Amino acid sequence: MSSLRNQRAIIATLFLPNTAVLGDSAPSTPGDHVSSNVPFKGSHTPTQRPSLLNKPGPLKSIVEDLKDKSRAVSPAITPRQESSNPFSFPGLTTNTVVGGASAAAQSLLDSVSTVIGTSEDGQRKHQTTHNNAAHARVQRRASRSSGARNASRSLSATRQDSYTHSQPWHVESNPHCNGGLKNALESVQGRLRTKLWVGTLGTNTDKFKESLKRNMEWRMREEHESLPVWIPDSDFAGCYDEFCHQVLWPCLHYAIPDAPKTKSFYESGSFKQYVAVNQRFADAIVSTYRDGDIIWVNDYHLMLLPSMIRSKLPNATIGFFMHVAFPSSEIFRCLSVRNELLHGVLGADLIGFQTANFARHFRQTVSRILSTEALPKGIQMEDRFVDVGVFPIGIDVKALTEKRRDPEVTEWVKVLRQRYAGMKLIVGRDKLDEIQGVRHKLQAFASFLEKHPEYQGKAVLIQVALQTTEENELQGGVSDIVSHINSRFSTLTYQPVVFLHTQDLTFNQYLALLTVADAFMVTSLREGMALRTHEFVECQEGRHRPLILSEFTGSYSYSGFRSCIAINPWDKRTTANAIYQALTMPDDEALSRWEDLHNHVVTQSAQAFVTTFLLRCLRANLSHQPDSLAVAPLDVNLVLPRYKHSDKRMILVDFEGTLWKRDFNAMRVMAKPNALDVSSEEGMGLGGFNGWGFEEDILKVLKKLSEDSRNEVWLLSGLPVKGALEVIAKEAPKVGIVAENGCFVKTRATRSGESAWMNMVANFNLTWKVPCLEILYYFTERTPNSFIEEREASIVWRFWTGAMDNSSSDRQWARRQAAEAQNHIFDSLGERYGLRIIPGSNSFLVLPNNISRSTAVGAILHPGGPAHVPIVRGTTGPTSPIRASGGPGISSSWLSSETADATYEPSITADFVLAIGKDEKLLRRLNELDNAETVFTGGAVRVNGVQVGHPVGDSEGVAGGGSGNGTDAKWRVKPEEVVKVLQRFADVETRK
């Protein structure tokens, strides 16, 4: 996180977290600066509040509570042409919702509408979370499609009309902004040096004069770290209302429309407005960009923005994060502008998703539509690599906990418990569109009341409705089912379904609802991370009531949320059973489930989301565009003096690809079922020393270096124990060897001549090899000249052995097959067995997690590591490697170095460390040592995204070595010169 203190983050999102409202500012009040949910932010509560529990007579409705809990009276007048409740809509009025029930059982929405209506003196009696100014904050216009239709509730239609620059204006919290993102960035305030929000105000701006715009720009930037983007109202309406809401949103959530809307979906003319809006954002960001800035583009509204910025700022650090779901390729391919959208996103260095499933869908979509190479870690483009990662968003638990302790929340909890004494409350908070599954929730609740009549009159569903467009709301089909339930089950004193829009209650009231709820219910048909479930879990700290969660939410894909009551929202019977299970769950079971949920929420925090994404974005940009020409060729004359005057030295050298270049055509011939049965005496008929293909000079220089008592020489290899490494161990016993990329380690021979092979994966489950081989056999049959190298704890698939000609159709086919094979192995076996895949130019390696050459070196450097423990007698030898856990005093802390980059602190007593190889991760870590000299031997690098030289494809298992990436090493040397360089070090002592 320390590196972020030196960076500025430019956060591009469609709506700024704060917006400009014409008119005098509303009076500020204490206690309004903390909120963990933006739509509720902005409530103004008097300093002194009358007690809600001192009212005469019993409480008949929560509406009375809301009325008596009114905040400062707003001076605004409700426009005559509008309904008193700006979120009311056809179908949820008193007549339709209550139906045949008594008028005494009014819906909460209608009651609140009455409460917040105009009083006799023309002022509103109750100020909601959206404060009014000289003009109504939310206004609506006639529907585009029908003059008879009720006023549209689309967001662009609600953008405030303004007329003159002379009017005063003030800043308020923007109810349309991405609340989860805003709260996440606020949670790292102080640790992120500075940030700049780029987005729209969410108000109509065509009538703003230039002087007013410039004044707003200056104040918003100076006081709120925000840069407004000025977009013509017509372009915004076409982009947001039509393309984003009617095309992208349904597609991303698996809702392909039927006729007669099909044509508008496939041939949407609003894409031109979508392009125009993205271009406005790009121009604004480019104009304010400074070297070193991190540009963070957010969500599906701005999918074209990364490539637009990349065209103007080719070296900028750009990250894109998709906050919603991403569908399978079969759905996304239906879009007529699919290519443009994918190319737009691929302009980023890093593309983030909420879940592994969404990331996998994106990789497969890019591979199948754009015919590019999609790997488990990202997308290989022609000129660069784009990282694809998973970054689950969370909440700021600390801020929410502080807000829950507000006395007003406690007071409201008491009121709600008194009002609903003896009843069971089920709470939900969703948009009223088809995707959120509110209709399915209501149908399941009706089925629950029918199946369990004992809960009629005792169970209440309180549904908080988030704003959406009128068209999407009508598609949700909520009003008719609400009318049916309330007309069937209501009594004079009981109403089963209560609706309340977010503007109709404060955030404190919402927290109180979550606190007293007996269950929280999410029935989304498709969704990303449902952060409202995180809020419910934390609000249930004292009661531990269960969560009912749809299997189709991103939250459910994480193991911590598997302790919820999982439902298929399409099955109303099982959902009804889930409601009954939640309301009747024993306290001990509820506590056990809550503890699992709570542990996940506090771990998957908002702070972790921001820091991991930004740091990964920085690393991705650095690895994609290194200036390798600045790395000087190794000057042995400068390094030799330090080597000569050191009392203890450590030399780490890669074997294959650095000391030895293998003949893969000969290896392919030898790659038969009995290939692993060859003995060290027979060799492989490859020429060189004993028929193993490497020259005797390699053995001589290694042996000479290792015989110096001040030297500790280690050979790092991906080869199996049997074979060439066995020969080297016999000929140069004082050389330590790392085999199979860290799966096995041979300790250096002691004075008595004893050494041993140590098995670092003895406790790992290796049953994954059988299904992995089956997958690779399938692809080998379909890829000419490819072959498999099965090793004891890892597998290599060499899909190409020919010339490095990327224009060759055969090579392109082989790379496509390799990408498909990697994705198939990763998706089917990766998470189940804990595997990772390391891709190379001509091959890829499959091996267990937390095992690599880097972790092996960690074991070598660590005094308590397995490379330094006493030998366990009776279990030595290459055919019977001893377990790393078998010796006394073995520390496992060295294993953590693979996953904890920030805390990696190698322990070493050597005065001089020389590392020669291609493993970028290892070289980067060794650079942290003051006494280390790192030398890169890669045959190809990328300069500003363009490949220079010819990549070496025979060094599988190294991070960055086989894929042509750049280097962070201090020196570089050609592989054919390594033996001569080592010989100069070995000859130093003879000239002493």
Secondary structure as GFF3:
##gff-version 3
##sequence-region A 1 992
A	DSSP	three_ten_helix	2	6	.	.	.	ID=ss1
A	DSSP	beta_strand	8	15	.	.	.	ID=ss2
A	DSSP	beta_strand	18	22	.	.	.	ID=ss3
A	DSSP	three_ten_helix	38	40	.	.	.	ID=ss4
A	DSSP	three_ten_helix	52	54	.	.	.	ID=ss5
A	DSSP	alpha_helix	62	68	.	.	.	ID=ss6
A	DSSP	alpha_helix	94	98	.	.	.	ID=ss7
A	DSSP	alpha_helix	108	115	.	.	.	ID=ss8
A	DSSP	three_ten_helix	156	158	.	.	.	ID=ss9
A	DSSP	beta_strand	169	173	.	.	.	ID=ss10
A	DSSP	alpha_helix	179	187	.	.	.	ID=ss11
A	DSSP	beta_strand	194	200	.	.	.	ID=ss12
A	DSSP	alpha_helix	210	224	.	.	.	ID=ss13
A	DSSP	beta_strand	226	228	.	.	.	ID=ss14
A	DSSP	alpha_helix	233	236	.	.	.	ID=ss15
A	DSSP	pi_helix	237	248	.	.	.	ID=ss16
A	DSSP	alpha_helix	249	252	.	.	.	ID=ss17
A	DSSP	alpha_helix	262	266	.	.	.	ID=ss18
A	DSSP	alpha_helix	271	288	.	.	.	ID=ss19
A	DSSP	beta_strand	294	298	.	.	.	ID=ss20
A	DSSP	three_ten_helix	300	302	.	.	.	ID=ss21
A	DSSP	alpha_helix	305	312	.	.	.	ID=ss22
A	DSSP	beta_strand	317	321	.	.	.	ID=ss23
A	DSSP	alpha_helix	329	332	.	.	.	ID=ss24
A	DSSP	alpha_helix	338	345	.	.	.	ID=ss25
A	DSSP	beta_strand	350	353	.	.	.	ID=ss26
A	DSSP	alpha_helix	356	370	.	.	.	ID=ss27
A	DSSP	beta_strand	373	375	.	.	.	ID=ss28
A	DSSP	beta_strand	378	380	.	.	.	ID=ss29
A	DSSP	beta_strand	385	390	.	.	.	ID=ss30
A	DSSP	alpha_helix	397	404	.	.	.	ID=ss31
A	DSSP	alpha_helix	407	419	.	.	.	ID=ss32
A	DSSP	beta_strand	424	431	.	.	.	ID=ss33
A	DSSP	alpha_helix	438	451	.	.	.	ID=ss34
A	DSSP	three_ten_helix	453	455	.	.	.	ID=ss35
A	DSSP	beta_strand	459	466	.	.	.	ID=ss36
A	DSSP	alpha_helix	470	476	.	.	.	ID=ss37
A	DSSP	alpha_helix	479	489	.	.	.	ID=ss38
A	DSSP	beta_strand	497	501	.	.	.	ID=ss39
A	DSSP	three_ten_helix	502	504	.	.	.	ID=ss40
A	DSSP	alpha_helix	507	516	.	.	.	ID=ss41
A	DSSP	beta_strand	519	522	.	.	.	ID=ss42
A	DSSP	alpha_helix	531	539	.	.	.	ID=ss43
A	DSSP	beta_strand	547	550	.	.	.	ID=ss44
A	DSSP	three_ten_helix	555	557	.	.	.	ID=ss45
A	DSSP	three_ten_helix	559	563	.	.	.	ID=ss46
A	DSSP	beta_strand	565	567	.	.	.	ID=ss47
A	DSSP	alpha_helix	572	583	.	.	.	ID=ss48
A	DSSP	alpha_helix	587	603	.	.	.	ID=ss49
A	DSSP	alpha_helix	606	624	.	.	.	ID=ss50
A	DSSP	three_ten_helix	628	630	.	.	.	ID=ss51
A	DSSP	beta_strand	632	633	.	.	.	ID=ss52
A	DSSP	alpha_helix	636	644	.	.	.	ID=ss53
A	DSSP	beta_strand	649	654	.	.	.	ID=ss54
A	DSSP	alpha_helix	664	670	.	.	.	ID=ss55
A	DSSP	three_ten_helix	675	677	.	.	.	ID=ss56
A	DSSP	three_ten_helix	689	691	.	.	.	ID=ss57
A	DSSP	alpha_helix	696	706	.	.	.	ID=ss58
A	DSSP	beta_strand	711	716	.	.	.	ID=ss59
A	DSSP	pi_helix	721	725	.	.	.	ID=ss60
A	DSSP	alpha_helix	726	731	.	.	.	ID=ss61
A	DSSP	beta_strand	736	739	.	.	.	ID=ss62
A	DSSP	three_ten_helix	740	742	.	.	.	ID=ss63
A	DSSP	beta_strand	744	746	.	.	.	ID=ss64
A	DSSP	beta_strand	757	759	.	.	.	ID=ss65
A	DSSP	alpha_helix	769	781	.	.	.	ID=ss66
A	DSSP	beta_strand	787	790	.	.	.	ID=ss67
A	DSSP	beta_strand	795	798	.	.	.	ID=ss68
A	DSSP	alpha_helix	809	825	.	.	.	ID=ss69
A	DSSP	pi_helix	826	830	.	.	.	ID=ss70
A	DSSP	alpha_helix	831	833	.	.	.	ID=ss71
A	DSSP	beta_strand	835	839	.	.	.	ID=ss72
A	DSSP	beta_strand	843	848	.	.	.	ID=ss73
A	DSSP	alpha_helix	853	861	.	.	.	ID=ss74
A	DSSP	three_ten_helix	866	868	.	.	.	ID=ss75
A	DSSP	beta_strand	882	883	.	.	.	ID=ss76
A	DSSP	three_ten_helix	893	898	.	.	.	ID=ss77
A	DSSP	three_ten_helix	901	903	.	.	.	ID=ss78
A	DSSP	beta_strand	912	917	.	.	.	ID=ss79
A	DSSP	alpha_helix	920	926	.	.	.	ID=ss80
A	DSSP	beta_strand	932	936	.	.	.	ID=ss81
A	DSSP	beta_strand	940	943	.	.	.	ID=ss82
A	DSSP	beta_strand	946	949	.	.	.	ID=ss83
A	DSSP	beta_strand	971	972	.	.	.	ID=ss84
A	DSSP	three_ten_helix	975	977	.	.	.	ID=ss85
A	DSSP	alpha_helix	978	986	.	.	.	ID=ss86
A	DSSP	three_ten_helix	989	991	.	.	.	ID=ss87
###
